[in-house]
Each structure stands twice: as structure tokens, then as C-alpha cells.
Amino acid sequence: MKLRDTYDLLDPETEAVLGQAKDEPATWAKWSRLLVKKALLPTTLHIYPTGQTQPVLSVHKKAAFLRTRLEVRDASGQMIMGLLSKAFSLGGAFRILDPAGQEVGELKGDWKGWDYKATVQGQPMGVVTKKWAGLLKEAFTNADRYLVQSERPEQLPMLLGLALAVDVVYKERQG
């Protein structure tokens, strides 16, 4: 039984480990996972570059029932964007919110939920793509691989937050 998840962050060309994202929920929420579906409980993912002990980015998922609300925060704890899952979407989608809570863009998945395109103020921001891991891995594990492509390097932290949000909200299998 797993009460916490760990995500490896890899360079897409060399597959070298660039860091890790660690699921670090509050203690009460971690133990509540034994009785309540994980999707209904809050959690926090901290992103650590290799060799560092302080997170450079955090994704906070609030407790949810129908629509999930998330916040992406920088190393100092300042919110850089909010996310609100759309109630009805074929492949999954989020509204992207600025720190004041105003909608500035969206992340929208295709019909099969493998390719997600992010736009901010009508301009393309980047793409999050779930990669095929092979029949055995797809069938018997919940390990997924995502490729994050950014239009501009300064947007990469936000896209990483979006990729983690997609996995936590739409792709995690409930045990």
C-alpha cells in the first residue's frame, strides 16, 4: 500500500534525472487515504531539483468532490497560477487562473486525454503529452510518462505544474 507518490523528472533527450516531484500530503490526509479515495483529499506535490532539499515549485490540490481546485506556487510560496478543473470535458480540461482568481487561459485535452494544449490570453503556452509506456507497464502499473514542451523557457514551471495537475486529477488510478 502506497500512501505517497514520487515522480521522476527526466530530460526527454538523455533521460537523465533532473529532479523529483514528491507527494507530501498533511499527515491526517495521508492516513485518511486508507479509508477515503485519494481524489477527494487534499495533497501537495513539491518539486525538488536533483541534489536540493528545498522545493522550487509546489502544486497544492484542495479537497474536491466535483471540481478540483489547485494552486501552483513558486519557491517562496507565492501563487503563480490557479487551476480549476472543468466539470464536463471529454479529455479533461482546466481553467488557468491568475493569482487574483481571474481566468487567463485553459489547458484542454483531446478526446482520448493524452494531448493537452495550454493557452494563456489566446496565445499558445505549450503542450503536455502523455507518452505510451508499453503494454505491460500501462496495464499493470500506474506509472505514466509525460512530455512537457514550452513555447518559452520562463513558462516551463507553469507547464510542469499543469502536467502534475493532469496526472493527479485525471490519470491517477484509485485503489
Secondary structure, DSSP 8 states (H G I E B T S, - for coil): --SS-EEEEE-TTT--EEEEEEE---HHHHHHTTTS-GGGS-EEEEEEETT-SS-SEEEEE---SSS-EEEEEETTS-EEEEEEE-SS-SS-EEEEE-TTS-EEEEEEE-TTSSEEEEEETTEEEEEEEEE---HHHHHH----EEEEEESSGGGHHHHHHHHHHHIIIII----
